[in-house]
Amino acid sequence: MLEIEPELASKIQACARQRGVSVDVYLRKLVDQKGPDSESSDGLSSQERVRLLREWAAGHTVSAAARPENAITRENIYGERG
């Protein structure tokens, strides 16, 4: 028996529900898929990661001003330091 925070339990239940499986089946699939030595332990699929990244990016605007082509050169950045 594992003790986990209620918020995490709700997230696990929601993920299992989205996939149409029980929490037990969902967790077993995660363990089988990722393995105990996996570097990624957040439980997100690559599609979920892409979706989250796109949502994050959509919340930001590009505000870089246009610069002349020669504005970013080694000489302009470092000057006399070389």
KEKE-3310 file (N, C-alpha, C; in steps of 0.2 Angstrom, whole numbers, plus 5000, padded with zeros to 4 digits):
npx = (5004:5003:5006:5000:4999:4983:4980:4989:4984:4972:4976:4982:4971:4963:4971:4971:4957:4955:4962:4954:4956:4958:4965:4975:4979:4983:4995:5003:5006:5013:5024:5029:5032:5040:5050:5060:5071:5070:5074:5064:5051:5039:5028:5021:5016:5024:5016:5008:5018:5022:5010:5008:5020:5017:5005:5011:5020:5011:5006:5015:5023:5031:5042:5054:5063:5065:5081:5095:5104:5118:5119:5121:5136:5152:5161:5153:5148:5159:5168:5182:5188:5189)
npy = (4994:5011:5028:5042:5060:5068:5076:5072:5059:5061:5066:5055:5046:5054:5053:5039:5037:5045:5037:5026:5015:5006:5012:5004:4997:5007:5012:5001:5000:5011:5009:4997:5003:5014:5009:5006:5013:5024:5040:5050:5054:5060:5055:5059:5057:5058:5065:5072:5080:5088:5095:5102:5110:5118:5125:5132:5140:5147:5156:5166:5181:5186:5198:5204:5217:5222:5221:5228:5218:5218:5221:5211:5205:5198:5208:5219:5214:5210:5221:5230:5220:5208)
npz = (5000:4995:5001:4995:4991:4991:4980:4970:4969:4963:4950:4945:4944:4935:4924:4921:4919:4907:4898:4899:4907:4923:4938:4943:4931:4923:4931:4931:4917:4915:4923:4916:4904:4906:4915:4930:4930:4923:4916:4915:4926:4926:4920:4909:4892:4876:4867:4876:4882:4871:4869:4881:4880:4868:4873:4883:4875:4867:4876:4877:4869:4855:4856:4851:4844:4827:4820:4811:4799:4801:4815:4824:4826:4828:4831:4835:4846:4855:4853:4856:4864:4857)
capx = (5000:5007:5002:5001:4994:4976:4980:4992:4979:4967:4979:4982:4964:4961:4974:4968:4950:4956:4964:4949:4958:4959:4972:4980:4981:4987:5001:5007:5008:5018:5030:5032:5034:5046:5055:5062:5077:5069:5075:5058:5047:5033:5022:5018:5018:5027:5011:5006:5023:5021:5004:5010:5024:5013:5001:5016:5022:5005:5005:5021:5023:5037:5043:5060:5063:5069:5088:5099:5108:5125:5119:5124:5142:5157:5164:5148:5147:5164:5171:5190:5190:5190)
capy = (5000:5017:5034:5048:5066:5068:5080:5067:5053:5064:5067:5048:5044:5057:5050:5032:5038:5047:5031:5021:5009:5007:5015:4999:4995:5013:5012:4995:5001:5016:5005:4993:5007:5018:5005:5009:5017:5029:5047:5054:5051:5064:5051:5062:5054:5063:5069:5077:5085:5093:5099:5107:5115:5122:5129:5137:5145:5151:5161:5171:5184:5188:5206:5206:5222:5221:5223:5227:5212:5219:5223:5205:5203:5197:5215:5223:5211:5210:5227:5229:5214:5203)
capz = (5000:4995:5003:4991:4992:4987:4973:4965:4967:4958:4944:4942:4943:4929:4918:4920:4916:4900:4894:4899:4911:4930:4941:4943:4925:4921:4934:4928:4910:4916:4926:4911:4898:4908:4919:4936:4930:4918:4918:4916:4930:4927:4918:4903:4885:4872:4864:4881:4883:4865:4870:4886:4877:4864:4877:4886:4870:4865:4881:4876:4863:4852:4856:4849:4839:4821:4820:4805:4798:4804:4822:4828:4824:4834:4832:4839:4853:4859:4853:4856:4867:4852)
cpx = (5004:5002:5005:4996:4988:4976:4984:4988:4974:4969:4980:4976:4961:4964:4972:4961:4951:4958:4959:4951:4958:4965:4977:4983:4986:4994:5006:5010:5014:5025:5033:5035:5040:5052:5057:5068:5076:5071:5069:5053:5040:5027:5018:5021:5021:5022:5009:5011:5023:5015:5005:5015:5021:5009:5005:5018:5017:5004:5010:5020:5030:5038:5050:5059:5067:5076:5091:5103:5115:5125:5122:5130:5147:5160:5160:5147:5153:5169:5179:5192:5191:5186)
cpy = (5006:5023:5039:5054:5065:5071:5075:5061:5055:5064:5060:5045:5047:5054:5043:5033:5040:5041:5025:5014:5011:5010:5010:4997:5001:5013:5006:4997:5007:5013:5001:4997:5011:5014:5009:5013:5023:5036:5051:5051:5055:5060:5054:5058:5060:5068:5074:5082:5091:5098:5104:5112:5120:5127:5134:5142:5149:5157:5167:5174:5186:5196:5208:5212:5220:5224:5223:5221:5212:5220:5217:5203:5202:5204:5219:5220:5212:5217:5226:5223:5208:5198)
cpz = (5000:4998:4999:4993:4988:4980:4968:4964:4962:4951:4941:4940:4936:4923:4916:4917:4909:4896:4895:4903:4919:4932:4941:4936:4922:4924:4932:4921:4911:4918:4920:4905:4900:4911:4925:4936:4925:4921:4919:4920:4931:4924:4912:4897:4881:4869:4870:4883:4877:4866:4875:4884:4873:4868:4880:4881:4868:4870:4881:4869:4861:4852:4854:4843:4833:4821:4813:4805:4802:4812:4826:4825:4829:4836:4837:4846:4858:4859:4852:4860:4863:4851)
residu = (MET:LEU:GLU:ILE:GLU:PRO:GLU:LEU:ALA:SER:LYS:ILE:GLN:ALA:CYS:ALA:ARG:GLN:ARG:GLY:VAL:SER:VAL:ASP:VAL:TYR:LEU:ARG:LYS:LEU:VAL:ASP:GLN:LYS:GLY:PRO:ASP:SER:GLU:SER:SER:ASP:GLY:LEU:SER:SER:GLN:GLU:ARG:VAL:ARG:LEU:LEU:ARG:GLU:TRP:ALA:ALA:GLY:HIS:THR:VAL:SER:ALA:ALA:ALA:ARG:PRO:GLU:ASN:ALA:ILE:THR:ARG:GLU:ASN:ILE:TYR:GLY:GLU:ARG:GLY)
# end
